Amino acid sequence: MSSLREELKKRGPFESLEQEAMLAILRTSDLLENRLARLLREFNLTPSQYNAMRIMRGEGKPMPCLEVAQRMIQVAPAITRVVDQLQSRDLIVKQQSSTDRRVHLVTVTSQGLELLSELDEPIQTLHRSLLGEVAAEDLQSLNRILLAARQNIANAESKNSSVNGTSK
């Protein structure tokens, strides 16, 4: 396997170790996302649709659309569109909350559960094929490193919003 510099055909060194790490994460993420999207396309789903359905299945009861959006792996600004696409295929149901008319509750249908069940093994096979050769202790280290990075990002955003007088 070539180095990131070789993959990107970068002539000189990176400006910093942080830059190299960030680009390596983005490059790896893109490769993983492309493989996942390719698999999901076989089931006529996008990664966002699959992720939303997976969240709903895990909840096991109707949940607000905005909560689904907050729990997505990638931010889905168009959660309404994702929900509407899934609803049009009878994979989820959307209903207005009886306690707050502004809130729409979503839940996965039995047809959606069947599709998710059908995807469980291919998704696990994909995970194993893409990361199965990485030692377990390296995967654990990677998970810890990525958690630290996400926490650092959250802290930086928190500091920026308090400096700018905004809140999330």
N, C-alpha and C positions, 0 to 999 in steps of 0.2 A: 504494500500500500504506500502511496506517495504521501508526502507531507502536505499540509494545507496550502503552503506556499506554492508547491508544485501543482496541486489541484486547481488553484485559482490563477495559476500562471503569473504569480506576483514576482516581480523582478527583485525588489529589495526586501529588507526585513520589515516586519510589522512595526508600527510606531510604538507599540507597547505590548506587554504580555496580556493585558486586559483586552486589547483589541483583537489579538490572535485568538484568545479564548472565546470572545463573543462571536467572532466570525466562524470559529469551529462549531460552536453550538448552533448557530443559524444554518450552517451548511448541513450539519447532521440532521437537524430538525427537518429541513427541506427534503432530504433523502428519505427519512422515515415517513413523513407526511405523504410523499408521492407514492410510496409503496402501499400505505394504508388506503389512500384514495383509489388506487388501481383495484385493490381487492373490493372495496365498497361499491365501486362502479358496477361490478359484476352482479350486485344485488340492488342496483338502481338507487343507491343512497350516496349522499355526500358525507364527508367526515362530520360536519356540523349536525346533520340529521341523525346520524348514528349516535353521536355524543349526547344529543338531547334525549333520544329514546333510551339510551343506557342510563342516564340520570333518572328519568321517570321510572324505569324498571326498578332501579335501586331504592327509590323512595317508596314504591309499593302503594301509593295512594295519590289522589289528585294533588297537584302542587301548583303554585302560581307561576305563570310564564316567566316573570322577572326573576324568580328564584332559579329557574332552569338556566336562564341567561347568566346569572352570577356564578353558577357552578360549572359552566362550560370550560373546557380545557383552553380553547381559544375564544376570545371575546367575540360574541355574536351580536353586533349592533342591530341586525335584522332578525331578531328572534321571532318576531311576528311572521315573517316570511317563511322561516324554517318550520314553524308550527303549522302554518296554513298549508304548506306543501305536504307535510306528514298527514294532516287531517284530510286532505283531498285524496290521499291513498288509503284512508281508513286505518292508518297505523297508530293514530292517537285520537283522543276526543278532547275537545276544548269546550268548556262551559263557563258561563259567567258565575262568579261567586255570589252566593245568596246573601252574604254579609257585606260585601263591598262591590258595587256594580262596576267599578273601575278595574277590578281584578278578574283575570281569566285563569281558570284552573285547567291544567292539562294532565292527562293520564294516558298511558300506553294501552292500546286495545289488545285483545287476544291475538288478532292477526299480527300486530306489532311484536308481541311477545314471541310468537312463532318465528318471525323473521330474526329477532335477536337470538333466539335459541339456535337457529340455523347458522348464525354467524359466530357463535361462541368458539367453536373448534377452529374454524379458519383464522379467526383473529389470534387465538393462542398459538397456532402453527406459525403465523406471520411473526409474532413476537419471538418465538424460538428461532425461526430462521434468520431473523435480523440481529438478534442479540444473544442467541444461545451459545455462541463461541466465546463470549466474554465471561471471564471467571466471576462466580457469585460474589466474591469479596470485592472485585472491581465494580460490579453493578451496585453493591451496597455503598461503596465509596462515592460513586457517581451520583447516586440518589442523595447522599449527604451534601455533596458539593452543590448540586443543583438547588437543594433546599436552602442552603446558605445564600446562594445567589438570589433566589426569590425573596428571602427575608431582607437582604441588603437592598433590593429594588424597592420593596414595600417601605423600608425605613427611609430611603432617599425620597420617595414620593411623599411620604408623610412630612418630612422636613421641608420639601419644596412647597407643599400646600400650606404649611403653617407660615412660611416665610412670605408667600404670596398672598396670604390672607384668605385662601380658599380652602374648602373642605370637600372631601369625597363623599 
